Amino acid sequence: MSFPPLEALNLQLNALDAQGLRRVRRHVESVCQPHLVVDGEALLAFNSNDYLGLAAHPLVVEALREGASLYGAGSGTSHLISGHSQAHQRLEEWLSIMFSSFVPSVRVLSVSTGYMANLGVLTALADSSKGDITFFSDALNHASLIDGIRLTREPFQVYRHADVADLSLRLSSCQSGTKVVVTDGVFSMDGDIAPLTDLLSLCEQHGAWLLVDDAHGFGVLGNSGAGALEHFNLRSAQLIYMGTLGKAAGVSGAFIAAHEHVIEWMVQRSRPYIYTTASAPALAHALLTSLRLISGEEGRRRRAHLQTLIEQLSTAPIPANWQRMVSSTAIQPLVIGSNQAVLQASADLKAQGIWISAIRAPTVPVNSARLRITLSASHSTQDVHRLVQAMSAESFL
Ligand SMILES: *Cc1c(COP(=O)(O)O)cnc(C)c1O
């Protein structure tokens, strides 16, 4: 090799190996559910965000097939050209009804991924402010929120994780005409829920928007599965809600629910929304079935079972030198510390047929490498029991 940029890349890749930071993708050969075949090996997995087990639900799978017959495999072009199908429209209308209790004059925009939804709403807000805007971002926010704020090239402040007092001081001393507080609803790597009631009253006091990324709450929290806003019983025109549809909803995609003016502005001006091909209408069609399941009896049953599993795991013993994070959600992280130690723990569990991914920096802070256990309604109590047994093995004592 004598092309210097390639040599430089190779050196940096080798450095990742030395730090235990090289990431590898495994090849899953079976349907999305806890009992997987991975590179030919049978494993019990605890790392999917398919919290309700809908990804492999027969009715959702059948609806996807039906959607493909009705609309074809793709959308052909962007929403503003001719890619906005009747299925997308129905999905948005269903979600609008679901969110009408939480945001007055609500309208919903369906977007192809949560990452794009965050880029889309953040840049649209910045674009409406004529350069007079400041973002306030929780220290543990998801990468897509951070990247969305960066893309605006507008000023931002990072407040201490879930610290309402710190945020209050920052809002008080900010003169910007538009203020936007940005937070995960359920924090993706810690599993704790943001103090949304206090955050919203602070935002109302300061005339700020509150953007809630509820990727891990939608479908899971709230009596009807509407997520964090339902969980806390919130209602405000200042709320902007981002929910994803590839996690608990089991399919793919995302949406923004907000006052109709916010949504109409996004349709007019949000570049990450406008300049991309609409998702396959068949996905939206499948999502209609998924949403019916989420808000109906089956959803309630699955959420109740998930809650049983959360209690089972969060009260079980863990190895003495691991630290359990305080979490009441399906995300139950165990902090181990160093990259090498977490990789070793992950490998030891794998030797017992259990697959939990090792999460390292930069996804989480340095020296807080962890096993991020996620539970799903498609796990059985026996599955969780197997995990607890595996963690009590010789190698972890
Ligand atoms: C997964 C996730 C996203 C991105 O959603 P995708 O639909 O997977 O692009 C955004 N925010 C949070 C907190 C997430 O966990």
The ligand as a MOL file (V3000), in Angstrom:
LIG
                    3D

  0  0  0     0  0            999 V3000
M  V30 BEGIN CTAB
M  V30 COUNTS 15 15 0 0 0
M  V30 BEGIN ATOM
M  V30 1 C -32.7280 4.4510 17.8440 0
M  V30 2 C -32.7890 5.8850 18.2750 0
M  V30 3 C -32.9520 6.9130 17.3460 0
M  V30 4 C -32.8910 6.6760 15.8730 0
M  V30 5 O -34.0340 6.0570 15.3940 0
M  V30 6 P -33.9330 5.1770 14.0600 0
M  V30 7 O -35.3320 5.0230 13.6150 0
M  V30 8 O -33.2800 3.9020 14.4580 0
M  V30 9 O -33.0880 5.9730 13.1060 0
M  V30 10 C -33.1100 8.1990 17.8140 0
M  V30 11 N -33.0820 8.4650 19.1380 0
M  V30 12 C -32.9080 7.5100 20.0620 0
M  V30 13 C -32.8910 7.8670 21.4990 0
M  V30 14 C -32.7360 6.1880 19.6530 0
M  V30 15 O -32.5130 5.2250 20.5570 0
M  V30 END ATOM
M  V30 BEGIN BOND
M  V30 1 1 1 2
M  V30 2 1 2 3
M  V30 3 2 2 14
M  V30 4 1 3 4
M  V30 5 2 3 10
M  V30 6 1 4 5
M  V30 7 1 5 6
M  V30 8 2 6 7
M  V30 9 1 6 8
M  V30 10 1 6 9
M  V30 11 1 10 11
M  V30 12 2 11 12
M  V30 13 1 12 13
M  V30 14 1 12 14
M  V30 15 1 14 15
M  V30 END BOND
M  V30 END CTAB
M  END
